[in-house]
């Protein structure tokens, strides 16, 4: 097999965290493009690159389901335990953080060992988790941004549910 990259083509899109390799074998016909999964190896051959790409999307959805959402990842890293009504604690290796509910939709995060309050606007416990994760350097800026954007999604009033 003389696999060569396709000329002038952009990298294949990432599906569920995996990027396939689609190479042109050089000939024409039904075996022109070889599809390779980075985890499973060669998946098959296809006459068109688009068909190989679609086959990979289907393979990834069935055999490599998507991982946790950004917010689920942060919830795993920053575990809050309720210590009293309206008060939570997060004990990490570096520090202990206390979260207080100041009122409806208002939260405050304090670094217990330093007795300082983290200056950030928080309206949910998930916002507090993002702040703690960022402050403790457990959560990258990209993950925090993705989680924040996902939590702020608002559906238009005129949307029709398919359920």
C-alpha positions in Angstrom: 0.0 0.0 0.0 1.5 3.3 -1.0 -0.6 5.5 1.3 -0.1 9.2 0.7 -1.9 12.1 2.3 -4.5 13.9 0.2 -3.1 16.9 -1.5 -4.3 20.3 -0.3 -6.7 18.8 2.2 -7.3 20.1 5.7 -6.8 17.8 8.7 -9.8 15.5 9.3 -12.2 16.8 11.9 -12.0 15.4 15.4 -15.0 13.3 16.4 -15.4 12.4 20.1 -11.8 13.3 20.8 -10.4 11.2 18.0 -9.0 12.3 14.6 -9.0 9.7 11.8 -6.4 9.3 9.1 -7.7 9.1 5.6 -5.1 8.3 3.0 -5.3 8.0 -0.7 -4.0 4.7 -1.9 -3.2 5.9 -5.4 -5.6 3.9 -7.5 -9.2 4.5 -8.5 -12.2 2.5 -7.6 -13.9 1.3 -4.4 -10.6 1.0 -2.5 -9.2 4.5 -3.2 -9.2 5.9 0.4 -8.1 4.0 3.5 -9.7 4.9 6.8 -7.7 4.5 10.0 -8.9 5.0 13.6 -6.1 6.1 16.0 -7.3 3.5 18.5 -8.7 0.7 16.4 -6.4 0.7 13.4 -7.6 0.3 9.8 -11.4 0.4 9.5 -11.9 0.0 5.8 -11.5 1.4 2.3 -13.9 3.7 0.5 -14.2 5.1 -3.0 -14.5 8.7 -1.7 -13.0 10.7 1.2 -16.4 11.9 2.2 -17.7 8.4 2.6 -14.6 7.5 4.7 -15.2 10.5 6.9 -18.9 9.6 7.4 -17.9 6.0 8.2 -15.5 7.3 10.8 -18.2 9.6 12.4 -20.5 6.6 12.7 -17.7 4.4 14.1 -16.7 7.0 16.6 -20.3 7.5 17.8 -20.8 3.8 18.2 -17.4 2.6 19.5 -15.9 5.7 21.1 -18.8 7.7 22.7 -18.1 11.2 23.7 -16.5 11.8 27.1 -17.7 14.0 29.9 -18.9 17.5 29.2 -16.6 20.3 30.3 -18.8 21.0 33.4 -18.9 17.3 34.3 -15.1 17.3 34.2 -14.9 20.3 36.5 -17.5 18.7 38.9 -15.2 15.6 39.1 -12.1 17.8 39.9 -13.8 20.2 42.3 -16.1 18.2 44.7 -18.2 20.4 47.0 -19.5 19.0 50.2 -22.3 20.7 52.0 -21.2 21.5 55.6 -24.3 23.6 56.6 -27.3 25.1 54.8 -25.9 27.6 52.3 -22.2 26.6 53.0 -20.0 24.1 51.1 -16.4 23.0 51.4 -13.9 21.8 48.9 -10.7 20.3 50.3 -7.9 20.1 47.7 -4.2 19.1 48.1 -3.1 22.8 48.1 -5.9 24.5 49.9 -9.4 24.3 51.4 -12.1 26.4 49.8 -15.3 27.5 51.5 -18.4 28.5 49.4 -21.1 30.6 50.9 -24.5 31.5 49.4 -25.0 35.2 50.1 -28.5 35.3 48.7 -30.5 34.0 45.7 -28.0 33.6 42.9 -25.0 35.1 44.8 -22.1 33.0 46.0 -18.7 33.8 47.5 -15.5 31.7 47.6 -13.0 32.0 50.4 -9.6 30.4 50.5 -9.6 29.0 54.1 -5.9 28.9 54.8 -5.3 32.5 53.6 -8.6 34.0 54.8 -9.1 35.7 51.4 -12.2 36.0 49.3 -11.7 35.2 45.6 -13.0 38.2 43.5 -15.4 36.7 41.0 -19.1 36.9 40.0 -20.8 33.6 40.7 -24.5 32.9 40.4 -24.5 29.1 40.7 -22.5 26.4 42.5 -21.1 25.4 39.1 -19.7 28.9 38.8 -18.1 28.5 42.2 -16.6 25.2 41.0 -15.1 26.9 38.0 -13.6 29.6 40.1 -12.1 27.2 42.6 -10.8 25.0 39.8 -9.2 28.0 38.1 -7.8 29.4 41.3 -6.3 26.1 42.3 -4.9 25.6 38.8 -6.8 22.3 38.4 -8.9 23.7 35.5 -7.4 25.2 32.3 -8.7 28.5 31.0 -10.0 26.6 27.9 -12.0 24.1 30.0 -13.4 26.9 32.2 -14.5 28.9 29.2 -16.1 25.8 27.6 -18.0 25.0 30.8 -19.1 28.6 31.2 -20.3 28.9 27.7 -22.2 25.6 27.9 -23.9 26.6 31.1 -25.0 30.0 29.7 -26.8 28.5 26.7 -30.3 29.9 26.4 -32.9 28.4 24.1 -35.0 30.8 22.1 -38.7 31.0 23.1 -39.8 29.9 19.6 -37.8 26.7 19.5 -39.9 23.5 18.8 -38.9 20.5 20.8 -38.4 17.2 18.8 -39.4 15.1 21.8 
